[in-house]
Amino acid sequence: MSAKIRLEGLYDKRTIDLAYELGGVDLSFDFRPRSLNFIQQYLFLDILDSKKESISHFTLRYEDEPDFMVKDTLDKLSSTYYGPFHLEFSGNQTRDYYDSFEKPFIWHYREDAQDLSVYQSEFLKGIVLPFSLLREKHEKGQFANFVHNFYRLAHQCLLKNEGKLIVSLNWGDNIFPSLFEYFDIDQISLPVDTNVETCFRNVDKSKLQVAISGLGPFTKSF
């Protein structure tokens, strides 16, 4: 089993070019104001305008931002871009909040989720699992039980609706082999951060290539 790479927190045209030079990747733009990789709306729209012929798919990541902020970006995006994209949410809102945008979305798994009916949303097209949580369950001997409970909740999204299962890692995380025995992982998601930068917001191509190569047999397209 091999998974596709997804890069989180893209913030400039050059980094997108580097990512595509290295192979087929998906992209995630971060609209969370407190994130180090926060991208302002006007910069995102400028990037998209210049790259819309080459960008094949991306997500727009939010947390618990007011719905009008999300809708404002969607309104502006609709006038310049007509290709596929997903919303992405890592907050703890209700299904009504996520469904109100009427757009396909990716949702970050939370043990403290306030509304489990999110798993039944017709717009839910993928789930992100944090590797830190999976590693914790594995180290405590709770991994198999976690997998069982997770698939019980996510069955409709992942199996019936063929949604994507994404695991978010940090560079250098030691992936235990049984992870791919228990999960059919579609994407491995990694952040643009100091591990692949020469300085703040300056990605180094060699560092990025070495870091991705270090994932070894778990990825495809590289």
C-alpha positions in Angstrom: 0.0 0.0 0.0 1.3 3.4 -0.9 -0.2 6.8 -0.3 -0.1 10.1 -2.2 1.6 13.2 -0.7 -0.3 16.3 0.4 1.5 19.5 1.4 -0.2 21.7 4.0 0.2 25.5 4.4 1.2 26.6 0.9 1.9 30.3 0.8 3.6 31.3 -2.4 3.8 30.5 -6.1 7.4 29.3 -5.9 6.6 26.6 -3.4 3.8 25.3 -5.5 6.1 25.1 -8.5 8.7 23.2 -6.4 6.0 20.8 -5.2 4.8 20.0 -8.7 8.4 19.6 -9.9 8.8 16.8 -7.4 5.7 14.9 -8.6 2.0 14.7 -8.2 0.9 16.3 -4.9 -2.3 17.8 -3.5 -2.2 21.2 -1.8 -3.8 22.7 1.2 -4.1 26.4 1.8 -4.4 27.5 5.5 -6.9 30.2 6.3 -6.6 29.9 10.1 -5.4 33.3 11.3 -3.4 31.9 14.2 -1.5 29.5 11.9 2.2 30.2 11.0 1.2 29.3 7.5 -1.8 31.5 7.3 -2.4 32.9 3.9 -4.3 36.1 3.3 -7.3 35.9 1.0 -5.9 38.3 -1.7 -2.6 36.4 -1.9 -4.4 33.1 -2.3 -6.6 34.5 -5.1 -3.6 36.0 -6.8 -1.8 32.6 -6.7 -4.8 30.8 -8.0 -5.3 33.3 -10.8 -1.8 32.7 -12.1 -1.8 28.9 -11.4 -5.3 27.9 -12.2 -4.3 26.1 -15.4 -1.8 23.9 -13.5 -3.4 23.4 -10.1 -5.5 20.3 -10.3 -6.9 20.1 -6.7 -6.6 21.8 -3.4 -8.3 22.4 0.0 -9.1 25.5 1.9 -8.5 24.9 5.6 -10.4 26.6 8.4 -10.9 25.9 12.1 -13.7 27.6 14.0 -13.9 30.8 11.9 -17.3 32.5 11.4 -19.2 31.2 8.5 -19.3 34.6 6.7 -15.5 34.4 6.4 -15.6 31.1 4.6 -18.5 32.2 2.4 -16.7 35.4 1.4 -13.7 33.4 0.1 -16.1 31.0 -1.7 -17.9 33.9 -3.3 -14.7 35.4 -4.6 -13.3 32.1 -5.7 -16.4 31.2 -7.7 -15.8 34.2 -10.1 -12.2 33.1 -11.0 -11.9 29.3 -10.6 -14.1 26.5 -11.8 -12.1 23.4 -11.0 -12.3 21.0 -8.1 -11.5 21.8 -4.5 -12.6 20.9 -1.0 -13.1 22.8 2.1 -11.2 21.5 5.1 -12.2 21.9 8.8 -10.1 21.2 11.9 -12.4 22.8 14.4 -15.3 21.4 16.5 -18.5 22.6 14.9 -21.9 21.0 14.2 -22.9 19.2 11.0 -25.2 22.1 10.3 -22.2 24.5 10.2 -20.3 22.3 7.7 -23.3 21.5 5.6 -24.3 25.2 5.3 -21.6 25.8 2.7 -22.9 23.1 0.4 -19.4 22.1 -0.7 -17.5 18.9 -0.3 -15.3 19.0 2.8 -12.5 17.2 4.6 -12.8 16.9 8.4 -10.2 16.4 11.0 -11.0 13.6 13.4 -11.5 14.7 17.0 -12.1 12.5 20.0 -14.0 15.3 21.6 -16.3 16.0 18.6 -19.5 17.6 19.7 -21.6 16.3 16.8 -21.0 12.8 15.6 -23.7 13.2 12.9 -20.9 15.0 10.9 -19.9 11.5 9.8 -23.3 11.2 8.0 -23.0 14.4 6.0 -23.4 14.0 2.3 -20.7 16.6 1.8 -18.1 14.8 3.9 -15.5 13.5 1.4 -12.5 12.7 3.6 -11.2 12.4 7.2 -7.8 13.5 8.5 -6.3 11.4 11.3 -3.4 12.9 13.3 -0.5 10.5 13.5 0.3 11.7 17.0 -3.0 10.2 18.2 -2.4 6.9 16.3 1.0 6.6 17.8 -0.3 7.2 21.2 -3.0 4.5 20.8 -0.4 2.1 19.4 2.0 2.7 22.3 -0.8 2.1 24.9 -2.0 -1.1 23.2 -5.3 0.5 22.2 -4.7 0.7 18.5 -6.8 -2.2 17.3 -9.8 -1.1 19.4 -9.4 2.5 18.1 -9.4 1.3 14.5 -12.6 -0.7 15.1 -14.4 2.3 16.7 -13.2 4.7 14.0 -14.5 2.6 11.1 -17.8 2.2 12.9 -18.2 5.9 12.8 -16.6 6.6 9.4 -18.0 3.7 7.5 -20.4 5.7 5.4 -17.8 8.3 4.4 -14.9 6.1 3.7 -16.5 2.9 2.4 -20.0 3.8 1.0 -19.0 7.2 -0.3 -15.4 6.3 -1.2 -14.1 9.3 0.8 -10.3 9.7 1.4 -8.5 8.7 4.5 -5.6 11.2 5.2 -3.0 10.8 7.9 -1.3 14.0 9.0 2.4 13.6 10.0 5.3 15.7 11.0 8.6 15.3 9.1 10.7 12.7 10.8 7.8 10.8 12.4 8.6 7.1 12.6 5.7 5.3 10.9 5.0 1.9 12.4 4.4 -0.7 9.6 1.1 -1.9 11.1 -0.4 1.5 10.3 -0.9 0.4 6.7 -2.1 -3.0 7.7 -5.1 -1.5 9.6 -5.8 1.5 7.5 -6.2 1.9 3.7 -4.6 5.4 3.6 -5.1 7.6 0.5 -2.9 10.5 1.5 0.0 11.4 3.9 -0.3 15.1 4.8 2.8 17.0 5.8 3.3 20.7 6.7 5.5 23.3 5.1 7.7 24.2 8.1 11.3 24.7 9.3 12.2 21.1 8.3 11.9 22.0 4.6 12.7 25.8 4.8 16.1 27.6 4.8 14.4 30.4 6.7 10.9 31.5 7.5 8.6 31.1 4.4 11.5 30.1 2.1 11.3 26.5 1.1 14.5 24.8 0.0 14.0 22.4 -2.9 16.7 20.0 -1.8 15.4 19.8 1.7 11.9 19.2 0.5 13.0 16.4 -1.9 15.1 14.7 0.8 12.3 15.0 3.4 9.8 13.4 1.0 12.2 10.7 -0.1 12.7 9.8 3.6 9.1 8.6 3.6 10.3 5.7 1.5 7.9 2.9 0.5 4.9 4.5 2.1 4.4 7.0 -0.7 3.9 6.9 -4.4 4.7 9.3 -7.3 8.2 10.0 -5.9 
